[in-house]
Amino acid sequence: MLIASVFASCKNQWDEHNMITDPSLSVNLQDQINGNASISLFNQYIAKSKYSSVLASSKSFTVWAPNNAAMANVDPGILADTARLNQFVGNHISYQLYTTDVPQPTVRVQMVSGKSETFTKTSIEAATIVSANRYASNGVLHIINRVLRPKLNIWDYATNTGAATGNTQGAGLTTDALQEQAYLRSQNYSYQDTSLAEITGYDPLTGKPIPKPGTGIVNKNRYKDQTVNLSDETKQYTFFVMADAGLNNQLSKVSKYFTTSTVDSTTQVSTFNIIKDLVVPGVYSTKNEPGSIAMPDTIVSPFGVKIPVNMNDTIRSYNASNGKVYVMKDVFFRVQDKIPAIVIQGESNPVYGTPGAWFRTDNGSRASNIYYRVKNDPNGVQWKDIYIENNTSNGVNLPAQYWAGYPLKNVNTATYKVYIRAINDSKNVFSEGISFCTPLTGNIPTLLNIPYFQVSQNNFSEVYVGNYTNTKYGYNSMFVVANTTGTISITFDYIKLVPVIQ
């Protein structure tokens, strides 16, 4: 709908301009630029680039041409470097028609350089439009008072080091934030995609294609895989980079909650769990820049973690082609926000190996005993749970210590207080226990971390049942275990693991 409205707006104004008797409509954009002395310096760059003949073609374009005063400080060495020249000139040209009535109030314009710029009714990025909507037979010309230097995207800025060079506005981080940069680089990996590779033959046994070595190689990064693609020029983000001292300060607070089998992997996991919350959608700014969001004192990350923002801790900022980067002395996360509670819903039921439930089957299937219920409490509030019933009308009984199992992920190395909401609306009182990642002997958990507790009748409240201490970060398993005697049944709405923060 947005694209349709943009094109409709362009078309309406384009139709209006066709009704005007204007000599400029008989010439193309390149001819119009050739005849305008105020942009003659930019025209020299066009003439040396690959776009001179392009702007004389029948395709439609929008050109934002810097005036001569704006071009005075551009590095003349660009003219001698074909790649830099084409990128610089291409960053002032779009393949679409953009008149000044299109932004409402802003629009992101993709340039032929591959970069995107923010266009308003009076400006593009930091450049003011001094002469707007000059029509030609194949497009629109705007004259601006500043050049549009190609900027690095957020990823290129965060993973490169150095000062600004040539026509590139900024070339990466300096030495105060190299630890985070090193982590981001360390997450690079590559694999061979056979659909992209050159095939040399087929395996006679499997029939699978045999790819030529070195072809079809795809380069990826695990941080981008698990968060967002900070190289994406079509979207905008705000990324907070932490200086080395600040990152080490946060590591000292949270590493004990991410303990793995080695020191190196603990550091890797801890670092990811700090910086995964440093990127948020949208451009946050304190300067009321076009298309930006006013910077609050707290932003919530896509992972639901609060990011406390103290702009007094800003070392510097960078306007990237796809958003904004802030290099901070520190970002003072609260530990309790980084180490969340874990809630396991009883009614979740995917297959084994994914978050959800699986069941004891050594004495045969008892699927007919398992119910996923949707009910209302006495106040009319809906709840869902799992109820595994013994002695049902079908005559299928549950064995002692029948269990429902639930895989867990991202379990921190911490002591958890365990709470359960289990609604027993049957005629019988029964007991159940909870076991975490214990070996199975004869398909039965050998240890109950939370010993058997009675599931009272018609209690709709959350109940504390004990503590569980996890000693290794990562995946785990939870078993809700029926008793050995009496009524053999299981039920719960949810189980909540609340970490004890020290």
C-alpha positions as CSV (number, residue, x, y, z in Angstrom):
1,M,0.0,0.0,0.0
2,L,2.9,2.4,0.8
3,I,4.5,1.7,-2.5
4,A,1.2,2.1,-4.3
5,S,0.6,5.5,-2.6
6,V,4.2,6.7,-3.4
7,F,3.8,5.8,-7.1
8,A,0.3,7.3,-7.2
9,S,1.6,10.5,-5.7
10,C,4.5,10.6,-8.2
11,K,2.1,9.8,-11.1
12,N,-0.3,12.6,-10.1
13,Q,2.4,15.2,-10.0
14,W,4.0,13.7,-13.1
15,D,0.7,14.0,-15.0
16,E,0.4,17.6,-13.8
17,H,3.8,18.5,-15.1
18,N,3.0,17.0,-18.5
19,M,0.1,19.5,-18.8
20,I,2.5,22.4,-18.4
21,T,4.2,24.0,-21.4
22,D,7.8,23.9,-20.3
23,P,10.8,23.8,-22.7
24,S,12.7,21.7,-20.1
25,L,10.3,18.8,-20.8
26,S,11.8,18.4,-24.3
27,V,15.3,17.6,-22.9
28,N,16.5,14.7,-20.8
29,L,18.1,14.9,-17.4
30,Q,21.6,14.8,-18.7
31,D,20.9,17.7,-21.1
32,Q,19.3,19.7,-18.3
33,I,22.3,19.1,-16.0
34,N,24.6,20.1,-18.9
35,G,22.9,23.4,-19.2
36,N,22.9,24.3,-15.5
37,A,26.0,26.3,-14.5
38,S,25.3,26.0,-10.8
39,I,25.9,22.2,-10.8
40,S,28.7,22.2,-13.4
41,L,31.3,20.6,-10.9
42,F,28.9,17.7,-10.2
43,N,28.4,17.3,-13.9
44,Q,32.1,16.8,-14.4
45,Y,31.9,13.8,-12.1
46,I,28.8,12.5,-14.0
47,A,30.7,12.8,-17.3
48,K,33.6,10.7,-15.9
49,S,31.2,8.0,-14.4
50,K,29.1,5.3,-16.0
51,Y,25.9,7.4,-15.5
52,S,26.4,10.0,-18.2
53,S,24.7,7.9,-20.9
54,V,22.3,6.4,-18.4
55,L,20.8,9.8,-17.5
56,A,20.2,10.4,-21.2
57,S,18.2,7.2,-21.6
58,S,14.4,6.7,-21.7
59,K,14.3,5.3,-18.2
60,S,13.0,7.5,-15.3
61,F,15.3,8.9,-12.6
62,T,15.5,11.4,-9.8
63,V,18.8,13.2,-9.4
64,W,19.8,15.2,-6.3
65,A,22.7,17.3,-7.7
66,P,25.0,19.2,-5.3
67,N,25.7,22.8,-6.3
68,N,29.2,24.0,-7.0
69,A,29.7,25.3,-3.4
70,A,28.8,21.9,-2.0
71,M,31.3,20.2,-4.4
72,A,34.2,22.4,-3.5
73,N,35.4,20.2,-0.6
74,V,35.0,16.8,-2.4
75,D,38.2,14.8,-2.8
76,P,39.3,15.3,-6.4
77,G,41.0,11.9,-6.2
78,I,37.6,10.3,-6.6
79,L,37.8,11.1,-10.3
80,A,40.9,8.8,-10.7
81,D,39.2,5.9,-8.9
82,T,36.4,4.3,-11.0
83,A,34.8,2.4,-8.2
84,R,34.7,5.3,-5.8
85,L,33.5,7.7,-8.6
86,N,30.6,5.5,-9.6
87,Q,29.6,5.0,-5.9
88,F,29.8,8.7,-5.2
89,V,27.7,9.7,-8.3
90,G,25.3,6.8,-7.9
91,N,24.6,8.0,-4.3
92,H,22.8,11.0,-5.8
93,I,20.6,9.1,-8.3
94,S,17.5,7.0,-7.8
95,Y,15.7,4.8,-10.4
96,Q,12.3,6.1,-9.2
97,L,10.5,9.4,-9.5
98,Y,10.6,11.4,-6.2
99,T,9.0,14.9,-6.2
100,T,8.8,16.8,-3.0
101,D,5.1,15.9,-2.4
102,V,6.0,12.3,-1.9
103,P,7.4,12.4,1.6
104,Q,4.7,12.2,4.3
105,P,6.7,13.5,6.1
106,T,9.7,11.3,5.2
107,V,10.5,8.5,2.8
108,R,13.5,6.2,2.4
109,V,15.0,6.5,-1.1
110,Q,17.1,3.7,-2.4
111,M,19.9,5.1,-4.6
112,V,21.6,3.3,-7.4
113,S,24.7,3.0,-5.2
114,G,22.7,0.5,-3.1
115,K,22.5,2.9,-0.2
116,S,19.3,4.5,1.1
117,E,18.7,8.1,2.1
118,T,16.0,9.9,4.0
119,F,14.1,12.4,1.8
120,T,11.7,15.1,3.1
121,K,9.8,17.9,1.4
122,T,12.8,20.2,1.9
123,S,15.9,18.0,2.4
124,I,17.6,14.8,1.8
125,E,19.7,13.6,4.7
126,A,21.6,16.7,5.9
127,A,21.4,18.5,2.6
128,T,18.8,21.2,2.0
129,I,17.0,21.3,-1.4
130,V,17.7,24.8,-2.8
131,S,15.8,24.2,-6.1
132,A,13.1,21.5,-6.3
133,N,11.1,19.6,-8.9
134,R,13.0,20.5,-12.1
135,Y,11.3,18.3,-14.6
136,A,12.9,16.7,-17.6
137,S,11.6,14.2,-20.2
138,N,12.9,11.3,-18.2
139,G,12.7,12.4,-14.6
140,V,13.2,15.0,-11.9
141,L,16.2,17.1,-10.8
142,H,16.6,18.6,-7.3
143,I,19.6,20.9,-6.5
144,I,21.0,20.5,-3.0
145,N,23.5,22.4,-0.9
146,R,25.6,19.4,0.4
147,V,26.9,16.2,-1.2
148,L,25.6,12.8,-0.2
149,R,28.7,10.9,0.6
150,P,28.1,7.1,0.7
151,K,28.0,6.0,4.3
152,L,28.9,2.7,5.8
153,N,26.0,0.5,6.9
154,I,26.0,-0.4,10.6
155,W,27.6,-3.8,10.2
156,D,30.5,-2.4,8.1
157,Y,31.1,0.4,10.6
158,A,31.1,-2.0,13.6
159,T,33.4,-4.6,12.0
160,N,35.9,-2.2,10.4
161,T,38.6,0.0,12.0
162,G,39.9,3.4,10.8
163,A,39.2,7.0,10.1
164,A,37.2,8.4,7.2
165,T,38.9,8.1,3.9
166,G,38.1,9.7,0.5
167,N,34.4,9.8,-0.3
168,T,33.4,7.4,2.4
169,Q,31.9,9.0,5.5
170,G,33.6,7.1,8.3
171,A,35.4,3.8,8.0
172,G,34.7,2.1,11.3
173,L,35.4,1.9,15.0
174,T,38.6,3.2,16.6
175,T,40.6,1.4,19.3
176,D,38.2,2.0,22.2
177,A,35.7,-0.7,21.2
178,L,37.7,-3.4,19.6
179,Q,36.6,-6.2,22.0
180,E,33.0,-6.1,20.8
181,Q,34.2,-5.8,17.2
182,A,36.4,-8.9,17.6
183,Y,33.4,-10.8,18.9
184,L,31.3,-9.8,15.9
185,R,34.0,-10.9,13.5
186,S,34.6,-14.2,15.3
187,Q,31.0,-15.2,14.5
188,N,31.7,-15.3,10.7
189,Y,31.3,-18.7,9.0
190,S,30.8,-20.1,5.5
191,Y,29.2,-23.1,3.9
192,Q,28.8,-24.5,0.4
193,D,25.3,-24.2,-1.0
194,T,24.9,-26.9,-3.7
195,S,22.1,-25.0,-5.3
196,L,24.6,-22.2,-6.1
197,A,27.7,-24.3,-6.7
198,E,29.1,-25.6,-10.0
199,I,28.1,-29.3,-10.2
200,T,30.8,-31.7,-11.5
201,G,28.8,-34.9,-11.3
202,Y,26.5,-37.1,-9.2
203,D,27.3,-39.7,-6.5
204,P,26.5,-43.1,-8.0
205,L,25.4,-44.4,-4.6
206,T,23.3,-41.6,-3.3
207,G,22.5,-39.7,-6.5
208,K,23.4,-36.4,-4.8
209,P,25.2,-33.7,-6.8
210,I,29.0,-33.4,-6.3
211,P,29.8,-29.6,-6.1
212,K,33.1,-28.2,-7.4
213,P,35.3,-27.2,-4.4
214,G,35.3,-23.4,-3.8
215,T,32.0,-22.7,-5.7
216,G,28.7,-21.8,-4.1
217,I,30.3,-20.6,-1.0
218,V,27.9,-18.6,1.2
219,N,29.3,-16.3,3.9
220,K,27.2,-15.8,7.1
221,N,27.5,-14.5,10.6
222,R,26.0,-16.2,13.7
223,Y,25.3,-12.9,15.5
224,K,23.3,-11.6,12.5
225,D,21.5,-15.0,12.2
226,Q,20.3,-14.7,15.8
227,T,19.5,-11.0,16.0
228,V,19.0,-8.9,12.9
229,N,20.9,-8.4,9.6
230,L,22.8,-5.1,10.3
231,S,24.0,-5.1,6.7
232,D,20.4,-4.7,5.4
233,E,20.2,-1.4,3.5
234,T,16.4,-1.5,3.2
235,K,15.8,-1.4,7.0
236,Q,16.9,1.0,9.8
237,Y,18.3,0.1,13.2
238,T,20.0,1.7,16.2
239,F,23.1,-0.1,17.4
240,F,24.9,0.5,20.7
241,V,28.5,-0.4,20.8
242,M,30.2,-0.8,24.2
243,A,33.7,0.3,24.8
244,D,36.0,-2.4,26.1
245,A,35.9,-1.3,29.7
246,G,32.1,-1.2,29.7
247,L,31.8,-4.6,28.1
248,N,34.2,-6.1,30.6
249,N,32.2,-4.6,33.4
250,Q,29.0,-6.3,32.1
251,L,30.8,-9.6,31.6
252,S,32.0,-9.5,35.3
253,K,28.3,-9.2,36.4
254,V,26.7,-11.8,34.2
255,S,29.3,-14.5,33.2
256,K,28.5,-16.6,36.3
257,Y,25.0,-17.1,34.9
258,F,26.3,-18.4,31.6
259,T,28.8,-21.0,32.8
260,T,29.6,-23.7,30.2
261,S,32.2,-26.4,30.1
262,T,35.1,-24.1,29.2
263,V,36.2,-20.5,30.0
264,D,36.3,-19.6,26.3
265,S,32.8,-20.8,25.6
266,T,31.5,-19.1,28.7
267,T,33.0,-15.8,27.5
268,Q,31.5,-16.3,24.1
269,V,28.0,-17.1,25.4
270,S,28.1,-14.3,27.9
271,T,29.2,-11.8,25.3
272,F,26.4,-12.7,23.0
273,N,23.9,-12.4,25.7
274,I,25.1,-8.9,26.5
275,I,25.3,-7.5,22.9
276,K,22.2,-9.3,21.5
277,D,20.2,-6.6,23.3
278,L,22.2,-3.7,21.9
279,V,20.3,-3.4,18.6
280,V,16.7,-2.2,18.2
281,P,14.6,-1.4,15.1
282,G,14.3,2.3,14.1
283,V,16.6,5.3,14.4
284,Y,16.7,6.8,17.9
285,S,18.1,10.3,18.1
286,T,18.4,13.3,20.5
287,K,18.5,15.8,17.6
288,N,15.0,15.4,16.1
289,E,16.5,14.2,12.8
290,P,14.0,13.5,10.0
291,G,12.4,10.0,10.3
292,S,14.0,9.5,13.8
293,I,12.5,8.5,17.1
294,A,13.1,10.7,20.2
295,M,15.7,9.0,22.4
296,P,14.1,7.8,25.7
297,D,15.9,6.8,28.9
298,T,15.0,3.2,28.3
299,I,14.5,1.1,25.2
300,V,13.2,-2.4,25.1
301,S,15.2,-4.8,22.9
302,P,13.5,-7.3,20.6
303,F,14.3,-9.9,23.2
304,G,12.3,-8.1,25.8
305,V,15.3,-6.7,27.8
306,K,15.3,-3.1,29.0
307,I,18.2,-1.1,27.6
308,P,19.0,1.8,29.9
309,V,20.3,4.7,27.8
310,N,22.4,7.5,29.4
311,M,23.4,9.8,26.6
312,N,26.1,11.3,28.9
313,D,28.0,8.0,28.4
314,T,28.1,8.5,24.7
315,I,31.7,8.6,23.3
316,R,30.5,9.4,19.7
317,S,27.8,8.5,17.2
318,Y,27.7,7.6,13.6
319,N,25.0,8.1,11.0
320,A,25.1,4.9,9.0
321,S,23.3,4.3,5.7
322,N,20.8,2.1,7.5
323,G,20.5,3.7,10.9
324,K,22.6,5.0,13.8
325,V,25.5,3.8,15.9
326,Y,26.3,5.0,19.4
327,V,29.6,4.1,20.9
328,M,29.0,4.1,24.7
329,K,31.3,3.9,27.7
330,D,28.9,1.4,29.2
331,V,25.3,0.3,29.0
332,F,24.3,-0.5,32.6
333,F,21.9,-3.4,32.2
334,R,20.2,-4.7,35.3
335,V,21.3,-8.3,35.9
336,Q,17.7,-9.4,36.6
337,D,16.7,-8.2,33.2
338,K,19.4,-10.3,31.6
339,I,18.5,-13.5,33.5
340,P,14.8,-13.9,33.0
341,A,12.3,-16.3,34.6
342,I,11.4,-19.4,32.6
343,V,7.8,-20.3,32.2
344,I,6.8,-23.8,30.9
345,Q,3.2,-24.1,29.8
346,G,1.7,-27.5,30.4
347,E,-0.4,-27.5,27.3
348,S,2.5,-27.1,24.9
349,N,3.0,-30.3,22.9
350,P,5.4,-30.5,20.0
351,V,7.6,-33.5,19.3
352,Y,10.5,-34.6,21.3
353,G,13.6,-32.4,20.9
354,T,11.7,-29.1,20.6
355,P,10.2,-26.9,23.4
356,G,7.1,-28.9,24.4
357,A,6.1,-32.2,25.9
358,W,6.8,-35.9,25.4
359,F,5.7,-38.8,27.6
360,R,6.7,-42.0,29.2
361,T,5.9,-44.8,26.7
362,D,7.8,-47.9,28.1
363,N,4.6,-49.6,29.1
364,G,2.7,-48.6,25.9
365,S,1.0,-45.5,24.6
366,R,-1.5,-43.8,26.9
367,A,-2.5,-40.9,24.6
368,S,-6.2,-41.5,25.5
369,N,-5.4,-40.5,29.1
370,I,-3.9,-37.1,28.1
371,Y,-6.2,-34.1,27.9
372,Y,-5.4,-30.5,27.0
373,R,-8.1,-28.5,28.7
374,V,-9.4,-25.0,28.2
375,K,-11.6,-23.8,31.2
376,N,-12.6,-20.7,33.1
377,D,-11.8,-20.1,36.8
378,P,-14.5,-18.9,39.3
379,N,-13.9,-15.3,38.1
380,G,-14.5,-16.2,34.5
381,V,-10.8,-16.0,33.5
382,Q,-9.7,-18.6,31.0
383,W,-6.9,-21.0,31.6
384,K,-5.3,-23.9,29.7
385,D,-3.5,-26.9,31.1
386,I,-2.5,-30.5,30.7
387,Y,-4.4,-33.2,32.7
388,I,-3.2,-36.8,32.6
389,E,-5.9,-38.9,34.3
390,N,-5.7,-42.4,35.8
391,N,-8.5,-45.0,35.8
392,T,-10.4,-43.4,32.9
393,S,-13.5,-44.9,31.4
394,N,-11.5,-46.7,28.8
395,G,-9.8,-48.7,31.5
396,V,-6.3,-47.7,30.6
397,N,-4.3,-47.1,33.9
398,L,-1.2,-45.1,34.3
399,P,1.9,-46.8,35.7
400,A,3.6,-45.5,38.9
401,Q,5.9,-42.6,38.1
402,Y,4.3,-41.9,34.7
403,W,5.7,-38.6,33.5
404,A,5.4,-35.7,31.0
405,G,8.7,-34.3,29.8
406,Y,9.5,-30.8,28.6
407,P,12.8,-29.7,26.9
408,L,14.1,-26.4,28.2
409,K,16.5,-24.0,26.5
410,N,18.7,-21.1,27.7
411,V,18.7,-22.3,31.3
412,N,21.1,-20.1,33.2
413,T,23.6,-21.4,35.8
414,A,21.6,-20.2,38.8
415,T,19.4,-21.4,41.6
416,Y,15.7,-21.1,40.6
417,K,12.7,-20.9,42.9
418,V,10.1,-23.2,41.4
419,Y,6.5,-22.2,41.3
420,I,3.5,-24.2,39.9
421,R,-0.1,-23.5,39.1
422,A,-1.8,-26.8,39.1
423,I,-5.6,-27.0,39.1
424,N,-7.0,-30.2,40.4
425,D,-10.7,-30.2,39.8
426,S,-11.1,-34.0,40.1
427,K,-12.6,-35.9,42.9
428,N,-9.2,-37.2,44.1
429,V,-6.2,-35.6,45.8
430,F,-2.9,-36.7,44.3
431,S,0.8,-35.8,44.4
432,E,3.4,-35.1,41.7
433,G,7.1,-34.2,41.7
434,I,9.5,-32.4,39.3
435,S,12.9,-33.7,38.0
436,F,15.4,-31.7,36.0
437,C,17.7,-33.4,33.5
438,T,18.2,-36.5,35.5
439,P,19.2,-39.9,34.0
440,L,16.4,-42.3,33.3
441,T,16.6,-45.8,34.8
442,G,14.1,-48.0,33.1
443,N,12.6,-44.8,31.6
444,I,12.0,-43.4,35.2
445,P,13.7,-40.3,36.6
446,T,16.2,-41.4,39.3
447,L,16.0,-38.2,41.3
448,L,13.3,-35.7,42.1
449,N,14.7,-32.2,42.5
450,I,11.3,-31.1,43.7
451,P,10.0,-34.0,45.9
452,Y,6.4,-35.0,45.7
453,F,3.9,-32.4,46.7
454,Q,0.2,-32.6,47.0
455,V,-1.9,-31.0,44.2
456,S,-4.8,-29.6,46.3
457,Q,-8.3,-29.6,44.9
458,N,-9.7,-26.4,43.3
459,N,-6.7,-24.2,44.1
460,F,-6.2,-21.7,41.4
461,S,-3.2,-19.9,43.0
462,E,0.5,-20.2,42.1
463,V,2.3,-22.3,44.7
464,Y,6.1,-22.4,45.6
465,V,7.3,-26.0,45.7
466,G,11.1,-25.7,46.1
467,N,14.4,-24.8,44.6
468,Y,16.5,-26.1,41.7
469,T,20.1,-25.3,41.0
470,N,21.4,-25.6,37.4
471,T,25.1,-26.0,37.0
472,K,25.6,-25.7,33.2
473,Y,24.1,-23.1,30.9
474,G,22.1,-24.3,27.9
475,Y,19.6,-27.0,27.2
476,N,17.9,-29.0,29.9
477,S,14.9,-31.2,30.4
478,M,12.1,-31.1,32.9
479,F,9.9,-34.1,33.9
480,V,6.7,-33.8,35.9
481,V,6.4,-37.2,37.6
482,A,3.3,-38.9,39.0
483,N,3.5,-40.6,42.4
484,T,4.3,-44.2,43.1
485,T,1.2,-44.9,45.1
486,G,-2.4,-43.6,45.4
487,T,-4.0,-41.8,42.5
488,I,-1.6,-41.7,39.6
489,S,-2.4,-38.4,37.8
490,I,-0.6,-35.3,36.6
491,T,-1.8,-31.8,35.9
492,F,-0.4,-28.3,35.7
493,D,-1.2,-25.0,34.0
494,Y,2.4,-23.7,34.1
495,I,5.6,-24.1,36.0
496,K,7.7,-21.0,36.6
497,L,11.5,-21.0,37.3
498,V,12.5,-17.7,39.0
499,P,16.3,-17.1,39.2
500,V,17.8,-16.0,42.4
501,I,20.0,-13.1,41.5
502,Q,23.1,-12.7,43.6
